Amino acid sequence: MSNPPFDTVVRDHGDAVLRVCRAVLGPGADAEDAWSETFLAALAAYPTLDPQANVRGWLVTIAHRKAIDVHRGHARRAHPLAELPERPSTTALPGSTDDAAEVRAALAALPEKQRMVLAYRHFADLPYADIAAILGGTVPAARRAAADGLATLRRRLHNPHHGGTE
Amino acid sequence: MTRSPAHPAPDQPSGPPTATAAPPPAPRTDPSTPSAAAASSGASAPEDPRAEDLHTAIPSEPDTLRALHARLADAASAHEILDVAYTVTATALGTLLLATTPVGLLRVAFLDAESGDIPPRSAESVLDELAAVAGTRILHAPARLDTARRQLDDYLGGRRAHVGLPLDLRHARGFRGEVQALLPSIPYGATRSYTELAVRAGRPRAVRAVGSACATNPLPLIVPCHRVLRSDGSLGGYIGGLAAKRALLDLEGEHA
């Protein structure tokens, strides 16, 4: 059995990979560039992909490398998301864009590894074994990074004005 | 449909056509089912009360995905790593899938036509067939088919006698290929019988084989299998359905 047409891969996984790139790099042009680089590299390598392979995991592995490339390209700058203005929420409506901005800012303030683990777990639904393989660590370390990241997120989001200070 | 923003055919199932795609998504941590989430991941991680917020905060809008898909198709063409570019287009004869390789036009497929007892084909089944023939690096890339689509529109509007584009005839093999190679020699507005074509192909008794060569023509409209009729003048069959065949013969009769 061979792989399905690549178009199917883009349709089935494009959404998750975009969220992963945005979670890791912030919701700007960098994430879209990483998405493009990821799918272009995946397309080039697609004929050699084992039909039994986990396509989602394969794509996130590529996206991980592309995100690091993009990030290194900006090494002299602060992380783009860290520059997001930390506006106090004046409307304070649940689900408002201010809420979304707070979540993004809290995510962006996490250490990179925690942000990546959360992205690969929550947006790509990857098992921790795959995440550990992508990050080059152990499964317990990946779980711990996810737990720590979530705890920090929760703390920041419940007390936004104390966030990020650990 | 929300998972298929880049796909042009509105009625396609959004699931993958084969079982090779991602594993079933693990349940997200959901406040209503904390135990299930913890059990599935075997995690000691605390449940995340803001999982939905994460998805709201990090969106992936269909418009952005469509734009990214188009950008990917352009880049793939520029890097020459695309085996097949395709588009789906509505015409007076029904919905057509057009596909091209770097060599030339590879496939024209009627998507919503019933032909005899053959049910309508889905875009996915056509793309699966093309993947087997020409490679799996296939993308929706309508810009690559603009010229073909324009020429086809002109042909169907009676403004043009044929589509003058390079063809990729790798589908064509054996006797079927020989018959299909003869079809373009039937002039616009003219018709031939299956029997006449069998004679010209050098196998006068292979009338049924000529019929199946027409029925499996990978480039209907472009390679004019619609100009082949039964000896008694009745229509025979057509991949796009008999109404389409009748319409094409009327069109050509009018403009010949």
Interface residues (C-beta under 8 A of the other chain):
Chain A: M1 S2 N3 P4 P5 F6 D7 T8 V9 V10 R11 D12 H13 G14 D15 A16 L18 R19 R22 A23 P27 E32 W35 S36 F39 L40 L43 A44 Y46 P47 P51 Q52 A53 N54 V55 R56 G57 G95 D99 A100 A101 E102 V103 R104 L107 L118 R121 H122 F123 D125 P127 Y128 R143 A146 A147 L150 A151 L153 R154 L157
Chain B: R3 S4 P5 A6 H7 S14 P16 P17 T18 T20 A21 A22 P23 P25 A26 R28 T29 S41 A43 S44 A45 P46 D48 P49 R50 A51 D53 L54 H55 T56 A57 I58 P59 S60 T64 L65 L68 H69 R71 L72 A75 A76 H79 I81 L82 V84 Y86 E124 L127 D128 L130 A131 A132 G135 T136 R137 I138 L139 H140
